[in-house]
């Protein structure tokens, strides 16, 4: 099954989208006795506000968003971001002239949170796996020390439960960028050739993805070597493609801040039997994952379904720790298709299926598709890879 992209979605979201996110968050906060959420990382600030900028690439300035138990979010941000934040649905915007190493928004946060501290209220911050503190640790310690009485709790599971299930508006954007990625991969046989440096193929693929409508291609990795590649995260080299190579490209292209994340494998000139067998095994493992991924199943169950197919061939330990993950405004999101993850799948989740295996003399192969879960099971967002290893 597939959820093919239709017309180009509108950029951004209506205010109703953010109001619905806030209402769900505040319902969970009320159930857990949380008076507010203090958020400071890009994905969470954008999720609740719509504030979308590449300025996050700079580590110089911190950005904060406070989600109260009642009412709309409050932004505490550098003045340079005020004009953009005013274009969002956020109305209460408090700014300072940044960078200001001696007081990078700390006094503003103290003013905002002092009444909560006086009440002994509980505030949620992101502390768990796949989170980070995006402010100087010293500033954080100074802020908390200045607010005696404030109780902090880990809001990771609360925010995670919200972001894992996508709205139809989010799914439309994800479907759109996956279609762009699929068209870009379809052009690879026309832009890749024997003798071409792998570095040049990477550049050509980026140009193709941009021409197809991607806003950016911030993530592109891969590899190429005789009969298979040896890792999946290296930058490209000047090594020319040779007959008998297996080449893989794995892209995270974006549109309106949403990622696709999938790869495609190709053979140059010809493919040996072992590479063909590895490809077939991974294609069938992905099919098993598609069949197993449905609401009510667990991530571990889908992992086991794919691993059972891979076990028929993998004798070299092509283990990357998990066989897929969530997808959205980040290249990788919760949950993980892994033996440790008992997350129950729900309709509306957008996920990658990414089985991998090791074979031959230290070679590996990875195969990846993007899906959305509906009530009746998994629907492909990517154009399904060919069932046999394509030869260029």
N, C-alpha and C positions, 0 to 999 in steps of 0.2 A: 504494500500500500504506500501511497505517496501523498504528501501535502504540497503539490506543486505551487510555485510562486505565481501569482496573478499580476494585477496591476501594481505599479510601484507604490508602496505605502507612503503616507505623509510622514514628514520628518517631525520629530518631537512627539509629544502626547498632549491630549486634551487635559484640562485641569481635573476632569472626572477620574482619569486614570490615577493621578496622584492622590486624590481624595479617597479612592478605594483602597490604595495601598496603606494610607495612613489609618483608615478605619480598621483594617485588619490588624495592623500593628498595635493600635490602641486597645483593641479587644484582648489581644494576647497580653499586653502590658497590664491591663486591669486584672486579668486572671492570675498573673504572677506577682502582683503588688509592686510593679515598677512604675515610678513616677516620671521617668523620662529616659531617653536614650541619647547618649553622647557619641556621635559618629564623626569620624575624621578620615576615613579612607574613600577613595574616589568612587568605587562602585556603590557604596552605601549612601554617600552624599547625593550622588546622581539619582539613585533609586527613589529617594524621598523628595527630591527637589526638582530634578530635571536639569541641574547645572552640569553642562557638558562642555568641557574645554580641554585642549591639549596642554594647558598650563600645568597640569599635574606632573608633567615630565620634569619640571624643575623641583628640586627638593628644598628650595630656599624658604618657601612660605608654607605654613600649616593652614588647613581649612577645617572648619568645624560646623556641624549641623546638630542642633538639639531638637529632638522629637519629644514634646511633652505628652503627658497622659491625656490632656485635653487641649484642643486648639491646633493650629498649624505649626509646622516646623519653624525654628528660629535659626537664621544663618549668622555665624560669627566668622567673618572672613576678611582677608586683606582688602583694602580699598580698591586695588586694581581689578578685583572681580565684581565690584558692586553693580556696574552697569549690566553685566551679563546676568547676574543673579536677579536683578529687577525684571528681567524678561521671563523668569519662571513664575510659578504660582506662589512662591514665598514672599511674604509681605514684610516681616520683621527681619531687617538686615542690619547687623551691627558690624562696623568696620573699624580697622585701625590702619595706620600707615606702616606698611611692611616692606622689607624686612626690618624687624626691631628686636634684635637678639635678647635685649634685656626684658622685653615685654611683648612677645609675639602673640597677642590676643589673650594672655593669661588674665589680666585684670578684667577684661570683658567677660571671660568665663566665670571669674570669681563673682562678679556682680550678678550674672545670670543664675548661678547655682547656690548663692549664699542662702536664699530663702529655703531651698530644699535641704541644705545642711542643717539649718536651724530647726527644721521639722524632723530631722533624723530620717529623711526619705531615702529610698533605694533607687539608685541610678544604674542603668545598664550600659556596659561598654563591651566591645568585642575583644574577647580574650582567647578564643579557641583556635583550633587547627585552621590553617589557611587565612588567618587574620594577622594584622600587624599594627603596631602603634605608630601612626604617622605624625609624630611630633617628637621633639627631643625628650628623651627619658627624664632628663633633669627638670624640664618644664612640667612634665606630667607629675613628677614627684612633688614639685613645689606647689602645683595647683591642688593636689589632693591634701597635702599637709595644711594648706590654708583653709580647708573646709572641714573642720572637725564636726563629726556628727553625720556627715554624708556617708551612706553605705553604698558600696559598689558591688554589682553582681555581673556575671557573665551573660551577655545577651546574644551570644553567638547562635545558639539553637533557635532563638526567637526569630532573628533576622534571616537565618538560613532557611527556616520553614517558609518564610514569605517569598524569598528570592528564587527558591527552587522551582516553584510553580509559576509559569509565565501566563500573562494575560493574552488574549487574542491579538491585541495590538503589538505586543512583544513578539509573539509567534510570527506575525506577518513580516516583521523586520528580519527575524532570523531566517524565515523561508526565503526572503528576497536575497540576502547575502549568500545563502547556500546555493541559490540558483546562479548567482554571479560566479561563485567558485566553481560550480559544475561546468558552466560554459567556458571558463578559463582553462580547466583541465582538458576539456574536449579539444582545445586548440593546441595542446602540447605536441601531438604528432606533426603539426605544421611548423612548430617553432624549435623543435629539438632535432638534432641530427648528429651522426657520427663525426667526430673531430671537434665538436663544439666544447669549449671549456665549460665545466659545470657552472662556474661563476656567471658566464654569459647566459646560460639557460635560466638561472635565477632572475637575472635582470629582465630577460624577455618575458618570463612568467609574470613578474610584477607589472610590467607594461601592459600585458594582456588583461590582467585582472582590473587594472585601472580603466582600460578601454572598455571593458565589459560593464563598468559602473561602480566598482568598489571605491570607497572613499580613501582607503589606505590598505597597505599590506604590511602591517607591523611585524608579522610573524611569518617567516618562510624558512624552513629547514629541510634537510634531506641528505641524500648520499648517493653514491654511484661507485660500483666496482664490479669486477668480473664475477658473474653468478650471484651477486648480492652485495649489500652494503654492510658495514660493520658498526655503525651507530646512527642515531636518528636526530641528533641535535647539533651536529657540527656546522659551522659556516662553510660555504662552498669554496672550493679550491680552483686553481687554474687547470687542473687535470682535465684533458680532453675526454669526451665520451668515446668509448671504444666498442667495437662489435663484441657481443657477449656480456656487456654490462647490464646490470639491473639498476635502474635509476628510480629514486623515490623523491617526490616533492610533497611536503606537508605544509598547508597554508592556513594561516589565521588572518583572513581578510575581513575588513569591517565595512559596515554601512550604518550610518547614524548611530555609531557607538555600539553596535551589536556584531558579534563575531560568527563566522563559520570556523570550523576546525576539522579538516579532513585531509587525507592524503591520497595519492594515486601512484601505482608502480608501473613501470614500463621497461621492456627489454630493448636493447639497441641491436638491431640486425638479426639476432636470434636469441633464444632462451634455452638453457640446458634443462634436462628433465627434473633435476632437483629443485630448481627455481620454480618451474611450472607446478611441481607438487606442493611446494610451500605456499604459492599463491592460491592454489585450489583449496588447501587446508584452511587458510585464513578466510577465504571467501565463504566456505561452508561454516566456519566458526561464527562469522558475522551473521549469516542466515539464522544460526541457532540463537544468537543474541537477539535478533529481530523477533523471532518467534517467542522468546522467553520474556521479552520486555513488555509488560502490560501492567495496568493498575492492579495493585494488590501483591505483585511479585516483589521480591527484595533484590537489592543490588547484588548481594552475595549469590542469590539464585541465578541471576543473569550471568554473573562472572563464572559460576560453576558450569553453566550450559556451554559457554564459549570455551572454557578451559578443557572440557571433556573432549571437544573436537581437536583442539590443539595438541592434546596429549598423544594423539596418534602419531605425531611426527616430531614434536619438539624434544630433541635430545641434547641440546646445547645450552639450555637455560636462557632463552630469549626473554627474560623476565624484566618488565619495566615497572613492576609493582602494582599495576592495575590495568584493566582492559577497557577503559572508557571513563567518562566523567560528565558532569553537567556543563552547560554551555549557555552563554548569554552576553552580558556586558563585559564579561571577562572571558579570556580564552579558555580557561578551565575554572569551573565552579563546582560546588557540591552537587550531587554526591559523587562517590567513586564506585565503579564496578570492580570491587575487590573483595577478598575473603573476609576482611574485617568490617565491611560496611553492611549493616542490616537495615538500612533505610528502606522503607516501604515506598514503592513507586506510586505516583499519582498522575492522573490525567492532567495535561498541561506542562509536564516536565519536558525540557529539551535537553537531549543527551547525545554523547558520542559513544559509538561502539568501536573499540580499538584493540582487537586481538593482535598479538605479536608472537613470534616464535624464533628460536634459534635453530640453525641447521648448517650442515657442511662444516667447513673449517672456519668457525667463528663468525659465520654470516648470520644476519637477522633479517626479518621482514615484518613490516607493520601494515595493517589494513584498517581503514577508518571510514565510517559513515556517520552522518548526523540524522537524528530521528526526533520526532515529537510524539509523546504518548497521548493517545485519545482513549475514549472509553472502550473501544474495540481492539486496542493494541497499539503497536508501533507503526507510525507512518514515516516514510523517508522524506527528509528535507533535501538531501543530496540526490543527484542522479546516480543510481546504483552503478558501481564499478562493473566493468565487463567480467563475465564469469571465468574467462581465461586470460592469462597474462598478456597484455597487449604488446605487440612487437612493432617498433618503429624502424 
